[in-house]
Amino acid sequence: MTGNPPLALPDVEPGLAGSLQAGLAAVEDYLRRRVDHDDPFVAEASGHLLAAGGKRFRPVLTLLAAHLGRGVSEQVIAAAAAVELTHLASLYHDDVMDEALVRRHVPSANAAYGNSTAILVGDLLFGTASSIVADLGPDAVKIQAETFVRLCAGQIRDARPGPPGQDGVDYYLGVLADKTGVLIATAARYGAMFSGCDEATVEIMRGYGERLGMAFQLADDLLDIASEGQTSGKMPGTDLREGVATLPVLYVRRAARATDAELLELLGRDLRDDDAGVARALELLRAHPALQEARATTRAVAQEARDLLRPLGIGPAVRALDGLAAGVADRNA
């Protein structure tokens, strides 16, 4: 396995925890084999972010959802790997678009190999994921294609302002459902599908996963403002520097209080090279009611995910899924 530990799950019974750990080891081995290539350079570049580690949030969810059915099988392992490869491929592309220098505490692929290679390796990984899904049947292929369309559409919309007349918060939540929620939804959906769950359970897990993904991203947005250090894997204020209007900023703009004149001016300014401006904006945001409003929204979205689980009973996997959603909303890292 990689150097990073898997995502910590609250309230997981020992037997389930052992099964998840074994499943993750199998996914990790599968990923390494599928990313390998006859050309040493292609193999190195393709495995760059895989070797850097990560929490494997999406494969964990696929494995966990599989315990609602017959448990982990070879198909579940393959599906979990395909979702993780899709996620990794998107990171290669994200880093080129963002001109990132670091990813998972190592040089980003674009910094290490150049933009052209990073883009092509991302495409290669998307192709590898598609090849894996093709072996899982036409339904899985259709889901993968629809997921990819929404993922790309979300990224495109994320870089553009909402259309005139549309509420900025509603637009932003829709973007998150596409760019983050949909792939996590597919991870959960595949786990239920390939463990033999009925259609109702598969649909519950799709809806649960989408809301879980949205809550995960909303919590990440909060960490970018509220954290005092690099607990979220990036320096606080990164979104402000990049001009990204996350939920707390949108709530500040919606309120537009007379007392917010300084903060609103800062939020409208180019802060890319303005350390003092970022520090002051963070200070004002941390004291603003918008931060608590955004935190309440994050918990509400996570609660929607938890509420969807009610028809599934109270077994070990359901309790773990419930704890996962609660933990995501209030995570500190």
C-alpha positions as CSV (number, residue, x, y, z in Angstrom):
1,M,0.0,0.0,0.0
2,T,1.0,3.6,-0.2
3,G,2.7,5.6,2.5
4,N,-0.5,7.4,3.5
5,P,-3.0,5.6,5.8
6,P,-6.5,5.0,4.4
7,L,-9.3,7.3,5.4
8,A,-10.2,6.9,9.1
9,L,-13.8,5.7,9.5
10,P,-15.6,6.3,12.8
11,D,-17.8,3.5,14.3
12,V,-16.5,0.7,12.2
13,E,-16.8,-2.8,13.8
14,P,-13.5,-4.8,13.9
15,G,-14.7,-7.4,11.3
16,L,-15.8,-4.8,8.9
17,A,-12.6,-2.8,9.4
18,G,-10.5,-5.9,8.6
19,S,-12.5,-6.5,5.5
20,L,-12.1,-2.9,4.3
21,Q,-8.3,-3.0,5.0
22,A,-8.0,-6.2,3.0
23,G,-10.1,-4.8,0.2
24,L,-8.0,-1.6,0.1
25,A,-4.8,-3.7,-0.2
26,A,-6.4,-5.6,-3.1
27,V,-7.4,-2.3,-4.8
28,E,-3.9,-0.9,-4.3
29,D,-2.3,-3.9,-5.9
30,Y,-4.8,-3.8,-8.8
31,L,-4.1,-0.1,-9.3
32,R,-0.3,-0.6,-9.4
33,R,-0.7,-3.4,-12.0
34,R,-3.0,-1.5,-14.3
35,V,-1.0,1.7,-14.1
36,D,2.3,-0.1,-15.0
37,H,3.5,0.2,-18.6
38,D,6.2,-1.4,-20.8
39,D,7.8,2.1,-21.3
40,P,9.6,3.0,-18.1
41,F,8.9,6.8,-18.5
42,V,5.2,6.2,-19.2
43,A,5.0,3.9,-16.2
44,E,6.8,6.5,-14.0
45,A,4.6,9.4,-15.0
46,S,1.4,7.4,-14.8
47,G,2.2,6.2,-11.3
48,H,3.4,9.5,-10.1
49,L,0.3,10.6,-8.1
50,L,-0.6,7.0,-7.3
51,A,2.7,6.6,-5.5
52,A,2.2,9.9,-3.7
53,G,-0.6,8.3,-1.7
54,G,-3.9,9.8,-0.7
55,K,-6.8,8.7,1.5
56,R,-8.5,6.6,-1.2
57,F,-11.8,8.1,-0.2
58,R,-13.6,6.8,-3.2
59,P,-12.4,3.1,-3.1
60,V,-13.2,3.0,0.6
61,L,-16.8,4.1,-0.2
62,T,-17.1,1.4,-3.0
63,L,-15.9,-1.3,-0.6
64,L,-18.1,-0.1,2.2
65,A,-21.2,0.0,-0.1
66,A,-20.4,-3.5,-1.2
67,H,-21.0,-4.7,2.4
68,L,-24.7,-3.8,2.0
69,G,-24.8,-6.7,-0.4
70,R,-22.7,-9.9,-0.8
71,G,-19.5,-8.1,0.1
72,V,-16.2,-7.5,-1.8
73,S,-15.7,-9.4,-5.0
74,E,-13.3,-9.1,-7.9
75,Q,-15.8,-6.9,-9.7
76,V,-16.0,-4.6,-6.7
77,I,-12.2,-4.3,-6.5
78,A,-12.1,-3.5,-10.2
79,A,-14.9,-0.9,-9.9
80,A,-13.2,0.7,-7.0
81,A,-9.9,0.9,-8.9
82,A,-11.7,2.4,-12.0
83,V,-13.2,5.2,-9.9
84,E,-9.9,6.0,-8.3
85,L,-8.1,6.1,-11.6
86,T,-10.8,8.5,-12.9
87,H,-10.2,10.7,-9.9
88,L,-6.4,10.6,-10.4
89,A,-6.7,11.4,-14.1
90,S,-8.8,14.5,-13.2
91,L,-6.1,15.6,-10.8
92,Y,-3.5,15.6,-13.6
93,H,-5.7,17.8,-15.6
94,D,-6.7,20.0,-12.6
95,D,-3.0,20.7,-11.8
96,V,-2.4,21.8,-15.4
97,M,-5.4,24.2,-15.4
98,D,-4.4,25.6,-11.9
99,E,-0.7,25.8,-12.7
100,A,-0.1,23.9,-9.5
101,L,3.4,23.1,-8.3
102,V,2.6,20.6,-5.5
103,R,0.1,17.8,-5.2
104,R,0.0,15.4,-2.1
105,H,3.2,16.9,-0.8
106,V,5.2,16.0,-4.0
107,P,5.8,18.0,-7.2
108,S,2.7,18.0,-9.3
109,A,2.9,16.0,-12.6
110,N,2.9,19.2,-14.7
111,A,5.8,20.5,-12.6
112,A,7.7,17.3,-12.8
113,Y,7.0,16.4,-16.5
114,G,5.5,19.4,-18.2
115,N,2.0,20.3,-19.1
116,S,1.8,18.2,-22.3
117,T,2.9,15.0,-20.6
118,A,0.6,15.7,-17.6
119,I,-2.4,16.1,-19.9
120,L,-1.6,13.0,-21.9
121,V,-1.0,10.9,-18.8
122,G,-4.4,12.1,-17.5
123,D,-6.0,10.9,-20.8
124,L,-4.1,7.6,-20.5
125,L,-5.5,7.1,-17.0
126,F,-9.0,7.9,-18.2
127,G,-8.5,5.4,-20.9
128,T,-7.3,2.8,-18.4
129,A,-10.3,3.4,-16.2
130,S,-12.6,3.0,-19.2
131,S,-11.0,-0.3,-20.1
132,I,-11.6,-1.6,-16.6
133,V,-15.2,-0.5,-16.7
134,A,-15.7,-2.1,-20.1
135,D,-15.1,-5.5,-18.5
136,L,-17.8,-4.8,-15.9
137,G,-20.6,-4.6,-18.5
138,P,-22.7,-2.1,-20.5
139,D,-24.5,-0.7,-17.5
140,A,-21.2,0.2,-15.9
141,V,-19.9,1.7,-19.1
142,K,-23.0,3.9,-19.4
143,I,-22.6,5.1,-15.8
144,Q,-18.9,5.9,-16.3
145,A,-19.7,7.9,-19.5
146,E,-22.5,9.9,-17.8
147,T,-20.2,10.5,-14.8
148,F,-17.4,11.8,-17.0
149,V,-19.8,14.2,-18.8
150,R,-21.0,15.6,-15.5
151,L,-17.5,15.8,-14.1
152,C,-16.3,17.8,-17.1
153,A,-19.4,20.0,-17.2
154,G,-18.9,20.8,-13.5
155,Q,-15.3,21.8,-14.1
156,I,-16.3,24.1,-17.0
157,R,-19.1,25.7,-15.0
158,D,-16.8,26.1,-12.0
159,A,-14.6,28.4,-14.0
160,R,-17.5,30.6,-15.1
161,P,-19.9,32.9,-13.3
162,G,-23.5,31.7,-13.0
163,P,-26.0,33.0,-15.5
164,P,-27.8,36.3,-14.9
165,G,-30.7,35.9,-12.5
166,Q,-29.6,32.6,-11.0
167,D,-28.8,32.6,-7.3
168,G,-25.1,32.3,-6.8
169,V,-25.4,29.8,-3.9
170,D,-27.7,27.5,-5.9
171,Y,-25.4,27.7,-8.9
172,Y,-22.4,26.8,-6.7
173,L,-24.1,23.8,-5.1
174,G,-25.0,22.6,-8.5
175,V,-21.4,22.9,-9.7
176,L,-20.3,20.9,-6.6
177,A,-22.8,18.1,-7.3
178,D,-21.2,17.7,-10.8
179,K,-17.5,18.3,-10.3
180,T,-17.2,16.5,-6.9
181,G,-20.4,14.7,-6.0
182,V,-21.0,12.7,-9.2
183,L,-17.8,10.6,-9.0
184,I,-18.3,9.8,-5.3
185,A,-21.9,8.9,-6.2
186,T,-20.6,6.5,-8.8
187,A,-18.1,5.0,-6.3
188,A,-21.0,4.2,-3.9
189,R,-23.3,3.1,-6.7
190,Y,-20.7,0.6,-8.1
191,G,-20.2,-0.9,-4.7
192,A,-23.9,-1.6,-4.3
193,M,-24.3,-2.8,-7.9
194,F,-21.5,-5.3,-8.0
195,S,-22.3,-6.8,-4.6
196,G,-25.8,-7.7,-5.8
197,C,-27.9,-5.1,-4.1
198,D,-31.4,-4.4,-5.4
199,E,-32.1,-1.3,-7.5
200,A,-33.6,0.6,-4.6
201,T,-30.4,0.2,-2.6
202,V,-28.2,1.1,-5.6
203,E,-30.2,4.4,-6.0
204,I,-30.0,5.2,-2.3
205,M,-26.2,4.8,-2.5
206,R,-26.1,7.0,-5.6
207,G,-28.0,9.8,-3.9
208,Y,-26.0,9.3,-0.6
209,G,-22.7,9.5,-2.5
210,E,-23.6,12.7,-4.3
211,R,-24.5,14.5,-1.1
212,L,-21.5,13.0,0.6
213,G,-19.2,14.4,-2.1
214,M,-20.8,17.8,-1.9
215,A,-20.4,17.9,1.9
216,F,-16.8,16.8,1.5
217,Q,-16.0,19.7,-0.9
218,L,-18.0,22.2,1.3
219,A,-15.9,21.1,4.3
220,D,-12.7,21.5,2.3
221,D,-13.9,25.1,1.4
222,L,-14.4,25.8,5.1
223,L,-10.9,24.5,6.0
224,D,-9.4,26.8,3.5
225,I,-10.7,29.7,5.6
226,A,-10.9,28.4,9.1
227,S,-7.7,26.3,9.4
228,E,-4.6,27.9,10.9
229,G,-2.1,25.7,9.1
230,Q,-1.8,23.2,6.2
231,T,-4.3,20.7,7.7
232,S,-6.3,20.6,4.5
233,G,-3.2,19.9,2.3
234,K,-3.0,23.5,1.1
235,M,-2.2,26.8,2.6
236,P,-5.2,28.7,4.1
237,G,-6.5,31.3,1.7
238,T,-5.6,29.4,-1.4
239,D,-9.2,29.8,-2.8
240,L,-9.0,33.6,-2.1
241,R,-5.7,33.9,-3.9
242,E,-7.2,32.0,-6.9
243,G,-10.3,34.2,-6.9
244,V,-12.6,31.2,-6.2
245,A,-15.8,32.2,-4.6
246,T,-16.7,29.4,-2.2
247,L,-19.8,29.2,-0.1
248,P,-18.7,31.5,2.8
249,V,-17.8,34.2,0.2
250,L,-21.1,33.8,-1.6
251,Y,-22.9,34.2,1.7
252,V,-21.0,37.4,2.5
253,R,-21.9,38.8,-0.9
254,R,-25.5,37.8,-0.5
255,A,-25.7,39.6,2.8
256,A,-23.8,42.7,1.6
257,R,-24.0,44.3,5.0
258,A,-22.9,47.9,5.4
259,T,-20.3,46.8,7.9
260,D,-18.8,44.4,5.3
261,A,-17.4,47.2,3.0
262,E,-13.8,46.3,3.7
263,L,-14.3,42.6,3.3
264,L,-16.3,43.0,0.1
265,E,-13.6,45.2,-1.3
266,L,-10.9,42.6,-0.5
267,L,-13.0,39.8,-2.0
268,G,-13.3,41.8,-5.2
269,R,-9.6,42.4,-5.4
270,D,-6.8,40.4,-7.1
271,L,-5.2,38.7,-4.2
272,R,-2.7,36.5,-6.0
273,D,0.4,38.3,-4.8
274,D,-1.2,40.1,-1.8
275,D,-0.2,38.3,1.4
276,A,-1.5,41.1,3.6
277,G,-4.8,41.2,1.7
278,V,-5.3,37.5,2.1
279,A,-4.5,37.6,5.8
280,R,-6.9,40.4,6.4
281,A,-9.7,38.7,4.3
282,L,-9.2,35.5,6.3
283,E,-9.4,37.5,9.6
284,L,-12.6,39.1,8.6
285,L,-14.2,35.9,7.2
286,R,-13.4,33.9,10.3
287,A,-15.3,36.5,12.4
288,H,-18.2,36.8,9.9
289,P,-21.6,35.0,10.4
290,A,-21.3,33.7,6.8
291,L,-18.7,31.2,8.0
292,Q,-21.2,29.7,10.5
293,E,-23.9,29.8,7.9
294,A,-21.7,27.9,5.4
295,R,-20.9,25.4,8.2
296,A,-24.6,24.9,8.9
297,T,-25.2,24.3,5.1
298,T,-22.4,21.7,5.1
299,R,-23.9,19.8,8.0
300,A,-27.3,20.0,6.4
301,V,-26.1,18.5,3.1
302,A,-24.3,15.7,5.1
303,Q,-27.6,15.1,7.1
304,E,-29.4,14.7,3.8
305,A,-26.9,11.9,3.0
306,R,-27.5,10.3,6.4
307,D,-31.3,10.5,6.0
308,L,-31.2,8.6,2.8
309,L,-29.7,5.6,4.7
310,R,-32.8,5.1,6.9
311,P,-34.5,2.5,4.7
312,L,-31.3,0.3,4.9
313,G,-31.6,-0.6,8.6
314,I,-28.9,-0.4,11.2
315,G,-26.3,-3.0,10.2
316,P,-22.5,-2.4,10.6
317,A,-22.1,-1.1,7.0
318,V,-25.0,1.4,7.4
319,R,-23.6,2.6,10.7
320,A,-20.2,3.1,9.1
321,L,-21.8,5.0,6.2
322,D,-23.7,7.2,8.6
323,G,-20.5,7.9,10.6
324,L,-18.6,8.7,7.5
325,A,-21.1,11.4,6.5
326,A,-21.1,12.9,9.9
327,G,-17.3,12.9,10.0
328,V,-16.9,14.4,6.6
329,A,-19.0,17.4,7.6
330,D,-16.9,18.2,10.6
331,R,-13.5,17.1,9.5
332,N,-10.4,18.9,10.5
333,A,-8.1,17.5,7.8
